[in-house]
Amino acid sequence: MLERAPTRAGGISAQCVPDDMPNDSFFADSQTLQQTLSLAHRSETTARRVAVTDGLVAAHRLMLMAANVGRAIDRWRDPGFEDVDLEEPVFIVAPPRSGTTFLHRLMCLDDRFAFLKLYHTIFPAISLYRAIDATSAADSYLGGLLSRIVDGMESLFFGGWEDIHPLGFDRAEEDEGIFILTLLSPGMYLLAPEMDEMRRPAWVDRLDAETRQRLTAIYRSTLQRVMYHEGPDRRFLGKTVLFPGRLETVMEACPDARFIQLVRHPYKTVPSLVSMFRKPWTFLDPEIPDDGPETRRVADLAMDYYEMLLEMRRSLDDKKMKTVHFSELIDSPSGTVKAVYDWLDIPVEPRFSTRLEETLSTRRDYSSSHSYSLEQFGLSRDTIHERLDGVFDYYGFER
């Protein structure tokens, strides 16, 4: 099992961001980078894994360079982004595979919210956002050629994820890409299953103070850039499911944030997350077994996250956090959204209500083909219940 981050006395910290905020340029965590390459180049690994890892590391260096050049241009051309006030941003949080994407994308239909799109996290600079906007605008003069190229890239990179987590460069997305650029994200385990040998990405809050301060600066200034580009009069709406390992880092960046917590039965989410991680693993190395130690580590991480989110729920009052059960969202998505708006004290405007109902009408017959089971991964209900006994009691999950 991965070692958990130590809890802090008095609950969750939410201190204000210091005035002397460190440099917000992106960096690649050197220890994680070295471990990723070392693990991929072991003698027993496959040639495919070596090639994929080396290719992604090279692409990452280019993306990091582009991001930092763009952010330097921002400071020269658009320094006003630093004055954007992230007043009471709203974050949808949950253990992975709990319905956050569904709720997030429904609320993103409301023009009063600003939110991250996938390309915002891949190229996190105002100057790069503008370059992408200009390229998109010019596409009409090219007969849609660029759109067809982008569609082809999405099909190539994201085609196999449609029933697990639908992706698109211009679609509303979680904040994970911001942390992946630094290599300090559990998303690194999609590339390196050896979680016990590479622990830094799972628990950002355990890192040294200097690294955490810099991550806080990167995170906050990226959200400010998105708000500046999309319209600073909006309210930020975020989604984050690998949040518990960096809970304090994010809350230090956004001390007055409010949280919508989705909860779904662990018997559903734990094997679903394992299945999601297994998809790239089997591509890199078909010999990794379904019920091996690698899958158990992912299951342990998912259960760690349940426990930490319960601790967070207990430490925050009802004004700071609202709990929504997955079954409520699926049974009545429109009613759930309106209940969330009541909690936020935001009126549901007619234009948003129309968009919401039109979107939901196209999903009435939706059924995911993503299939998995606990037994497939060597897990059991008894094991999960024993580990998460307090979680079951608090949320009323049936054993």
N, C-alpha and C positions, 0 to 999 in steps of 0.2 A: 504493500500500500504506500502511496506517496505520503511524504511527511507533510503535515498540515501547517499552515501559517499560525503562529501564536496569536491568541486573542489579546486584546488590549483591555486593561482595567477600565471600568466605567462605560463599556459599550464601544460604539463605533465613533472614531474620530471624524470631525468635520471642521477642522481648523481652516482659517482663511488662507488664501494664497499669499505668500510673502511678496513684498514690493520688489525685492531684488531677485526676481524670477530668473533662473538660469537660462542659458541658451536653449531655444526651442528647435534647433536644427536636428534632423533625424540622425540616428546612429545605428550601427549594427552591433548588437551585443557580442563582443569578441569571444567570450567563453561558449556561448550557445553556437556561434558559427563554427568554432573549432570542433566542438563535440559533434555537430551535425555532419561535418565532413569526415571526421574520424570514424564515426559509426557507419557511414555509407561506404567507406573504403576498406572496411574489414575484409579479410580474405573470404569469409563465408557469405558475403552479400552478393546479390545478383548484379550482372553487368547493367541491367535496366535501371536498378536503383542508383548505381554510380552515375550513369548518364543523366538521369532525371535530376539528381541532387546537384551535380556540377552545373547543369544547364540552368536550374532555378537560382543557384547562387550567383551565377554570372548575370542573369536577368535582374536579380535583386540589387546588385551593385549599380546597374544602370538606373533602376527606379529610384534608388536612394540618392544618386547624383542629381537626377532630374528634380526630385522633390526639394532638395536643398538649394539648388539653383533657383527654382521657382519661389521658394520661401524668401531667399535673399532679395529677389526682385520685388516681392510683396512689401518688404520693409522699406524699399526705396520708393516704390510707386504708390502703395496703398497702406501707409502706416496707420491709417485710421482704424484698421481692423482691431488693433489692440484696445480700442476704446469701446468695442462692442460689449454690452452688458449681457451676460448669460443669466438673466433673471429667472429663477425658478424653472430650470429646464426639467423636462419630464423624461424619465427613463423607464422602459419596459424591461424588467429583469425576471429571470427564471433559470432553473436548471435547463440545460439544452434539451430540445425536442419537446417543448411544452406549449407550443402554439404562439410564440412571440412574433414570428414573422407575419402570421395572419393578422393579429391585432395591430401590429405596427403599420402594416401596409394599408389597413382600413383607415386608421387615423391619419396617415399621410395623404389621404384624399382631401384633407382639410387644408386650404391655402394659408390658414393662420399658423401652420407649423412649418418650420424648416427642419430638414432631416438630411442625414448622410445618404448619398447614393454610392454605389460601389466605386465609381470612378473618383469620387471625392477622397476615398481612402487609399486608392492606388497612386493618385497624383495630388497630394494634399497641399495645394498652393493656389491662391487666387489667380495668379498669372496663368497657371496651367488650366484652371477651370475656364478662363476666358479663351484660351487657345482652343480648347475642346468645343466651346460654344461657337466660336468663329468657324471652325472646321465643319461643324454640324450645319451651320447656316449656309456654308458654301456648297453643301452636298447637292442642293437642288440644281445648281448649275452643272453638276457632273452626272445628272441623270440618276441619282441615288446610288452611285458606285460605292461611295464610302459606307453607306448604310448596309449594302450587301456584304462588304468586307467585314464590317463589325458583326453582322449576323452570322457570318461564317466562323468568325473567331469565337463567338459565344457558343455556337453549336459544337465547335471543337473542344473548347475548354470546359463548358458547363453542361453539355448535352446529357451526360449520364446522371446529373443531379436533379433532374426535373421533379422526380417523385420524392426526393429527400429534402432538398432545399433549393427551390428555383432561384437561379441567379441571372443577372444581366447587368451590363456596365451602367445602365441608366436607371436601374431599379433601386428602390429604397432598401437599404442594407444596414446591418449592425456595424459597430465600431471596430470590429476585430482587425480590419486591414491596417488601422493606425498602429496597433501593437505588433502586427506581423512585420511591418517595415523595420521595426527595431529587433525583430526575432524573439521578442519576449511575449509570446502568445502560446497558449496550449495548441493552437493551430499548427505549431511546428511538429506536433506528434503525428500529424497526417503523413509527414515525410519520414519521421524517425520514431518507430514504435517503442524504442528502448527508453521508456519513461523514467525508470529508476536511475538511469545513468545520466539523465539530463533534466534536472528538476527546476532549474531557474524559470523556464517559461510558465510553469503552472502556478507559481506563487510570487507574483511581482511584489506584493507587500512585504516580503521577507528580504528583499534586496537592500543594499546599502542606501543610506539617506541621499547621497549625491545622485545615484541612478534614479531613485524614486522621484526626486525633485525635478530632474530633467524630464522624466516621463510625464509628470504632472504638467510641466510647461508645454510639452509637445501636444498633449491631449487637449488642454484648454485652448491653446492658440489655434489648433486645427478646427475645433468647434467654432471659435470666433471667426475664422476665415470663411467657413461655410455660411455662417449667419451674415457676414458682411457681403458675401456674393449673392446669397439668396434673398436678402432683405432683412436688415437688423430690427425691423418692426415686428418680426415674427417671433415665435417662441420655439425653442429647440425641443425636438422630440427624438429621443434616441432609443436604441434597442441593444441590449448586451446580455449574452447568455453565458459567457465564460468570465463573468464579472466577479465572482467571489474571491478569486485569487488576487485581484487588484482593487478590491472594494474600497479600501482607505485611500488609495492613490486617486481614484476617480472622484471620491467625495471631497478630497482636498482641492481638486480642480473645480468642482461645482458644489460648494458647501451648502447652497440652499436648494439643491435638487429635490424633486419629489419622485416617488417610485411606484409603479404599477407592477405588482408581483403576480405572475401567473403560476399556478401550481397544478401539476398533473401527476397522476399516480406513478410512483417509481417503477412499478412492474412494466409500464409502457415506455417511460423515458430512458431508463438505463439500457435495455437492449437496443433501443432505437439509436442511441448515441454510439454504442459499440458497433452497430451495423454501419453507421456513417463513417466511422474511422476505418472499418474493415475494407471499405470500397477502394481507397487508394493503396492500402497495404497489399491487397491481393494483386493489384497491378504491378507494384514494385517487387513483390516476392510471393508467388502463389503458394509457397510452402508454409507460410504462417498459418497455423491451425485456427479454426473458429473458436475453439475453447482453450487456447494457450494462455500463458501468463500475460501476454500483451493485452488481450481483451479484458482480462481481469483488472489490469491496472486502469484501463479506461473506465470500467464499472466502478472501481474504487474512487476515481476522481469525480464521477457523477454523484456518488453518494456523499463525498466530502462537500460538494457544492450544495446539496440539500441541507446539510447540517449548518453550513455557514449562512445560508439565506434564512434559515429558521432563527438563528442567532440575531441576524439583522432585523427580522420581523419583530422579534421580541424587544429589541432596543429602540425601535422607532414608534412614534405614536401614529394614530390613524390619519392625521393630517399629512404626515410625511410619506406614508406607504398605504396603498390599497391592495388587498388580496383579491384576486379573481381566479376562480376555479376553471380549469380547462373545459369541463363539461358545460359550464354556464356559457362560455364563449362559443362552443360548437352548437349548443341547443338554441341559443338566441344571440347571435353576433351583434345584431342591431341594438338589442336591449342592453347588451354588455357595454357597447361603445357609449350609449347614452348614459348608463350608470357611471362610467368613468368620467364623462363630461360633467355630470352633476358633482362628482367628487372634486373635480378641478375647478368647479364653479365657472364653467364656460358654456354659453348657450350653443345649442346645436342649430347652426344657421341653415336655412332652406337649401342653399346651393350644395352644402356638404351632405345634407340628408338625402338629397336626390342622387348624388354620386354614390353614396353608401348603398342605397337600395339597388341602384343599377348594377353595381359591382357584385353585390350579394346574389342578385338574381341569376348571374352567370355561373354561380358556384353551387347551386342547389343540388346538382347531381354529381358533385365532385367526390371522387373516392381515390385515395392514394393506393398505388400498387407496391409501396415500400413494405416488404414483409420481413419479419424477424420473429424470434422467440427467445425466451430466457434460456431454455434448454440447449438451444443451438450453440450458445456461447458458454456453456458449462456453469450457468447461474441457476439459482433456485429462488422461489418466493421466500422460503424460510431464511435464507442467507440475507436477503435484502431487508426483510422485516426485522430480523434480529439487529442488524446494523442501524436501521433507521426507525427504531421503535418510537422514539420521541417525536419524529416527524409524522409518523402514522397517527399518533395520538393527537397531536396539535391540529392537523388538517382534517382529521376524520377519515383517513383512507381506510378502506376495508382490507383486512388481511387476506 
